[in-house]
């Protein structure tokens, strides 16, 4: 599971800590440009898979304006625009927040997290759950059991995952928010999102276009996924818990990364270095380490 070192944390020019993991970069034609660790290792892709889940919902009849579809694909910060968006999705099919079966949680937004009580609306996956409920109502499927792995919705999502990744799901577990969670390789994740990006299928195009058009709904102000999509023309990006990230450019160039210790702090540096391999410059600032109030080192990628 450890993989290879992807990033170093330095202090006074000494490497103090390292973050190891697995990384795969695909060329526009789908061939492998670069890799570290073992990208064939099976992982839980966590929320980085939400665009594929959303594609299955749209294929099953979910109809939402792009701003709300981006929220279904997102791990939102729990700000008012996000929570109101979830309420709007539910209201379209005659439901409210009491139908949500995601866990209670505080917003990811740092200030709101300190000052808010846990709710299902604030939970970062509530947009996905609202989309799932709306899809169930559209099809006349049970909304009480929508998290059951054998529910028609979850079986449709699993099929979409397997078709897009080109792999069979090795194991179905449960994600932190309560939805079924699929085990397959990091390479499969990269291929799935690359296929989504370059697809001519109107379903896939609608999902990618929604996220690119409304990156603030996919995450939130100042967060990595949002700011990178805002700053890089045509980029699609989605992160996930336990330090997973995937990004794809319009021509199909794609990277996927899993940091083995689950710590996200090196993700901006690793993502910036991966995009640099594609010739793409980001506007990300160097992550510093500090001695008192003064920068004394950096978090830097090793490739």
N, C-alpha and C positions, 0 to 999 in steps of 0.2 A: 504493500500500500504506500510505502514511503515515497517512492519515485526518485527524482533527482532534484537538486537544489535549484529553485527558480528565482529566489530573491535573498538578499542579504540585508541585515540591519547593522549599520556601522556606527561606531562612536570613537572619535579621535583617530580615524583611519584604521581602527581594529574592528574586525567582524565580531559583533557581540551575539547575534542570533541569525538563524537561517530559516527560510520557509521552503520546504520541498513539496513536490507534487508531480503532476502530469500535465503535458501541454501538447496540443496538436494544431498545426497550421495547414490549411488546405489551399491549394492554388485554385484559380477560377474554374479549371476543368475537373476539380475534385481530387486531383493527385496530391500527395503529401509533399509540402514544401519543407516542413521542419517539425521535429518532435523532440520532446524530452520526457523521460520516464516511460511509462507504458500506456499509451492511449487506448489499447484494447482492453484495459482493465475495466471491469464492470463497476459502475458508480451509481449512486442516486443523484440524478441531475437536479432534483429539487425544483425551485421556481424558475430555473432557466428553461424549463420545458413548457412554460405557460402558453407560449404562442402556438405550440402544437396542440395543446389541449383546447385552446380557443378555436383553432382551425376545425377541430372535430365538432365543436358546438355550432359553428357557422354552417358546416356541412349538414348538420342535423336540423337546421332551420332557424338558428338564432339570428335575429335581425336587429342591429343596433347602429346608431350613428357612430362614425369613426372615433370620436372622443370617448364614448362609453366602451367601445370595443377595445380600445387601448387600455382602458382600466381593467377589463377582464384579463388582459395579458399581463397586468402589472403586479408588482409588489409595492403597493402604494405607501406613502408616508403618513396617511391618516389625517391629512389636513381637511378643512371643510370642503374644498372642491372634490376631494376623493370620496369622503363620506356621503356628500350630497349626490355624487355620481352613482354610488352603489344604491342609494335610495331610489334614484331615477330608474335604474335597471329593473329593480324589483317592482316598482309602481307600474311599469309598462305591462306587467303580467298579473297585476292585482295582488301582489305580495308586499310584505314589509320586512323589516329587519328581524322579526321574530321567526321567520322561516329559515334564516341562516343557521347552519350547523358548524361553522368554523368556531374555533376557540375564542374565548374572551381575551383581549389583549389591548395594550395601550398603543398609541400611534408610534411609528418609527421616527417621526419628526422629533428631534431632541427636546425642544421646548415643550411641545405638547405632551411628550411622554412623561415629563416631570409634573405636569399640571392636570393630567386627565385621568379619569377612572377607566378601567378596562371595559370595553364593549366589543360586540361582534362587528359592528360597523367599522371600528377603528382598526381591527385586525388587518394586517397588510394583504391578506389573501381574500378579503371580503368581496372584491370585484370579481374574482374568479368564481367564488361560490354563488354570487348573484347571477353570473352568466350561466352557470350550471342549472340553477333553479329556473331561470327564464327558458332555457332550452327544454327542460322537463315539461313545463307548462305548455309550451308550443307543441310538443309531441303527445301530450296526454299521459306522460310518464309520472310515476310516483315522485312527489317531492319529499316525502318522509324518508325514503331510503336512497336518496341520490348519491350518498357516499359509499354505498355497498359496491364492492368490486364487480359484482355480477349484475348491477343495474345496467339497463340498455345504454345509458349515457356513458358510463365508465368503460363498457365494452367497446363503444364507438371510439372513445379516446385511445384506448389501448391499440385498436386497429390502426388508427392514424399514426401513432408513435411507431409501430412496427413497419408500416409502409414507408414512412418518411426516413427512418433510421436505417432501414434495410436489415434489421436485426429482430429476433424474437426476444420478447421480454423474459429475462432470466428469473425474475421474482417480482411479485407484487407485494409491497409493504404499505405503510401508512405514513403520509407526510405530516409535518408538524401541525398543519391546519386541519387535518382530519381526512383529506382526500386520498384515494389510492395513489401510490407512489411506485414508479417502475424502475427496475434495475436493468441497465444495459450499459454499453461501453461509452467512454468519453468520445471515441471516434464516431460512434453511432449518433451521439448528440450533435457533433459538428456536422455530420452528413445530413441529419434531419433539418437543421437550421439552414444549411446551405441550400438544400432542396426547397425549403420554404421560400428563401430569398429569390431564387432564380425561377421559381415555378410560374407557369402561365395560367395556372388554375385561378379563376376569379376568387375562390375561397381564400387561397393562400395570399394572393395579392391584397385582398381587403385587410387581412390581419397585419401584414408587414407595413402597408401604407398607413394604417391607423396608428401604429406605434411610432413610425417616423414623423407623422404629422403632429402627434400629441405626446411627445416624450415625457412631459411633465406628469401625465397620467400613468405612465409605466412605472415611475418611481416617485420623484418629487424634487422640489427645488434644491440645487446644490448636491444632489446624490449622483454617484458615478454614472449610472446608466443614463440618467436624464441629461447630464451635462455633456457626456460624450456624444450622444445622438444630436444634441443641439449644436455642438461645435464641429461635427464631421458630417459633411453632406452625404446623405444616402445610407449612413450607418444604421444597422439594426443591432441592438445589444440587449441582453437580458441576463441578470445575475441570479444567483440562488443561494440559499442557506448552505452552511458548511463550506463556504468558499468555492463556489462553482461560478463560472462566467462563460458566456458564449457570445460571439459577435460575428456579423457577416456584412460584407459590402455588396453593392448592387450587382457586381460581376461574378459573385459567388465565392470570392476569397473569404475564408472563414477561419476563426480560431476558437478553440474551447480549452478551458483550463480547470483543473481541480487542485486546490492546495490541500495537502494531506492533513494538516493539523486543524483545518476548518477555520483558520483565522483570516479575516478579510483585509488586514491592514496593508498587505503587500499587493492587493489586487490592482490599485491604480498604476503602480509601477510595472507590474507584469503585463497588464492590458496595453499600456503605452508602448512597451517594448515589442509586444506581439504586432501591434499595428505598424510600428516602425519597420518591421520585417516586410510589410506590404508596401512600404514607401509612404505611409500615412503619418503625418505629424499631428500630434494632439496639442491641446492647450493646457494639459495637466501640469501643475506645479510640482516641483521636486518635493517629496515627502521628507521632512527633516526629523532628526532626533535632536533632543535638546539637553544641554547642560545648564540648569537654571533656566533663564529666559533666552539663552543664546543657542542658535543652531550649532551642533557639534558633530553631526553625522547625517546620514541619509538612509532611506529605504530604497534599495536599487535592485533592478532585475539583473540576473546573471547570464543573460543570453542576448 
